[in-house]
Amino acid sequence: MERIFESSLWATRFMVVLAVVFGLLGAVVLFIVASIDIFTTTKYVLNTYLTGAHPEHFHADVVGGIIGAVDLYLIGVVMLLFSFGLYELFISDIDIAKENGEDNKILAIHSLDQLKDKISKVIVMVLVVGFFQKVSHAQYATPLDLLYFALSITAVSVGLYFLGKVGKK
């Protein structure tokens, strides 16, 4: 009875395949949407230069569109890391990555803590990119606004510095 229960319990780990498949599907969708955004922004830029028009917030719109696409790409990377990590932790190592002596350190996940660390670093990068997207559209009317802007850039820089130190001796 114990053997049957344990083998049934062990087989339930294959439920993780649902999260892996839909995580990969989400990553593909995000990559497609981000690519369409880049294509749309490129079309907008070409149309603007070909017609000779120059909208009021042209540069901010272009930079915002591209940064938004980068944000989507980064979230897609989070989904990829999540899917690969869950698969390797719960189902099996990805044998094709290890063929020919190839050792892919980016996608190699050996514990939940490693998966959490990799995903959290990418999420922080998503937040940084989102921050810069918002900053590019901000209006700076007073010297105090510029001081806040400088302090926020300093805070982001310090945060990224310490994030780079995580996991290193």
C-alpha positions as CSV (number, residue, x, y, z in Angstrom):
1,M,0.0,0.0,0.0
2,E,2.8,2.4,0.9
3,R,4.6,1.6,-2.4
4,I,1.5,2.4,-4.4
5,F,0.9,5.6,-2.5
6,E,4.5,6.8,-2.9
7,S,4.7,6.0,-6.6
8,S,1.4,7.8,-7.1
9,L,2.7,10.8,-5.1
10,W,5.9,10.8,-7.1
11,A,4.0,10.7,-10.4
12,T,2.1,13.9,-9.4
13,R,5.3,15.9,-10.1
14,F,4.3,15.6,-13.8
15,M,1.6,18.2,-13.1
16,V,4.5,20.7,-13.4
17,V,4.5,20.0,-17.1
18,L,1.4,22.2,-17.4
19,A,3.3,25.1,-15.9
20,V,6.2,24.4,-18.2
21,V,4.1,24.3,-21.3
22,F,2.0,27.3,-20.5
23,G,5.1,29.2,-19.3
24,L,6.8,28.6,-22.7
25,L,3.6,29.6,-24.5
26,G,3.5,32.8,-22.5
27,A,7.1,33.5,-23.4
28,V,6.4,32.9,-27.1
29,V,3.4,35.3,-26.9
30,L,5.5,38.0,-25.1
31,F,8.3,37.7,-27.7
32,I,5.8,38.0,-30.6
33,V,4.0,41.0,-29.0
34,A,7.4,42.7,-28.3
35,S,8.5,42.1,-31.9
36,I,5.3,43.6,-33.2
37,D,5.8,46.6,-31.0
38,I,9.3,47.1,-32.4
39,F,8.0,46.7,-35.9
40,T,5.2,49.2,-35.3
41,T,7.7,51.7,-33.8
42,T,10.0,51.2,-36.7
43,K,7.1,51.8,-39.1
44,Y,6.2,55.0,-37.2
45,V,9.8,56.3,-37.4
46,L,10.1,55.6,-41.1
47,N,6.7,57.2,-41.8
48,T,7.6,60.2,-39.8
49,Y,10.9,60.7,-41.6
50,L,9.5,60.0,-45.1
51,T,6.6,62.5,-44.6
52,G,8.9,65.1,-43.1
53,A,6.5,65.4,-40.1
54,H,8.0,65.7,-36.6
55,P,5.4,65.2,-33.9
56,E,5.9,67.0,-30.6
57,H,6.9,64.0,-28.5
58,F,8.4,62.0,-31.3
59,H,11.7,61.0,-29.5
60,A,10.0,60.2,-26.2
61,D,7.4,58.1,-28.1
62,V,10.0,56.1,-30.0
63,V,12.2,55.5,-26.9
64,G,9.1,54.6,-24.9
65,G,8.0,52.1,-27.5
66,I,11.3,50.4,-27.7
67,I,11.8,50.4,-24.0
68,G,8.3,48.9,-23.6
69,A,9.3,46.1,-26.1
70,V,12.5,45.5,-24.2
71,D,10.3,45.2,-21.0
72,L,8.2,42.5,-22.7
73,Y,11.2,40.6,-23.9
74,L,12.6,40.6,-20.3
75,I,9.3,39.3,-19.0
76,G,9.4,36.6,-21.7
77,V,12.9,35.7,-20.4
78,V,11.4,35.4,-16.9
79,M,8.9,32.9,-18.3
80,L,11.6,31.0,-20.1
81,L,13.7,30.8,-16.9
82,F,10.6,29.7,-15.0
83,S,9.8,27.0,-17.5
84,F,13.3,25.6,-17.8
85,G,13.8,25.7,-14.1
86,L,10.6,23.9,-13.2
87,Y,11.3,21.3,-15.8
88,E,14.8,20.6,-14.6
89,L,13.8,20.6,-10.9
90,F,10.8,18.4,-11.1
91,I,11.0,16.4,-14.3
92,S,14.4,15.8,-15.8
93,D,17.6,17.5,-16.9
94,I,17.5,18.8,-20.4
95,D,19.8,16.3,-22.1
96,I,20.1,18.1,-25.4
97,A,21.8,21.0,-23.6
98,K,24.5,18.7,-22.2
99,E,25.3,17.0,-25.5
100,N,28.7,17.7,-27.0
101,G,30.0,18.9,-23.7
102,E,27.9,22.1,-23.9
103,D,27.2,23.4,-20.4
104,N,24.6,26.1,-20.5
105,K,25.0,28.0,-17.2
106,I,22.2,30.5,-17.9
107,L,19.5,27.8,-17.9
108,A,21.0,25.3,-15.5
109,I,18.9,25.3,-12.4
110,H,19.8,23.0,-9.5
111,S,17.6,24.3,-6.7
112,L,14.5,26.4,-6.0
113,D,16.8,29.1,-4.6
114,Q,18.8,29.3,-7.8
115,L,15.5,29.6,-9.8
116,K,14.3,32.3,-7.5
117,D,17.6,34.2,-7.7
118,K,17.6,34.1,-11.5
119,I,14.0,35.1,-11.8
120,S,14.3,37.9,-9.3
121,K,17.3,39.4,-11.1
122,V,15.4,39.5,-14.3
123,I,12.3,41.0,-12.6
124,V,14.5,43.7,-11.1
125,M,15.8,44.5,-14.6
126,V,12.1,44.6,-15.8
127,L,11.4,47.2,-13.1
128,V,14.5,49.2,-14.0
129,V,13.5,49.3,-17.6
130,G,10.0,50.3,-16.6
131,F,11.4,53.0,-14.4
132,F,13.4,54.4,-17.3
133,Q,10.3,54.3,-19.6
134,K,8.4,56.4,-17.1
135,V,11.3,58.8,-16.6
136,S,11.6,59.4,-20.3
137,H,8.0,60.8,-20.3
138,A,8.3,62.9,-17.1
139,Q,8.3,66.7,-17.1
140,Y,11.0,68.4,-15.0
141,A,9.7,71.9,-14.1
142,T,11.6,72.8,-11.0
143,P,15.1,72.2,-9.7
144,L,13.6,70.0,-7.0
145,D,12.2,67.7,-9.8
146,L,15.7,67.4,-11.1
147,L,17.1,66.6,-7.7
148,Y,14.5,63.8,-7.3
149,F,15.4,62.5,-10.7
150,A,19.1,62.5,-9.8
151,L,18.4,60.7,-6.5
152,S,16.2,58.1,-8.2
153,I,19.0,57.4,-10.8
154,T,21.4,57.1,-7.9
155,A,19.1,54.7,-6.0
156,V,18.7,52.5,-9.1
157,S,22.4,52.5,-9.7
158,V,23.2,51.5,-6.1
159,G,20.5,48.8,-6.2
160,L,22.0,47.3,-9.4
161,Y,25.5,47.4,-7.9
162,F,24.3,45.4,-4.9
163,L,22.3,43.1,-7.2
164,G,25.5,42.3,-9.1
165,K,27.2,41.4,-5.8
166,V,24.5,38.8,-5.0
167,G,25.9,35.2,-5.4
168,K,29.5,36.3,-5.8
169,K,32.1,35.8,-3.1
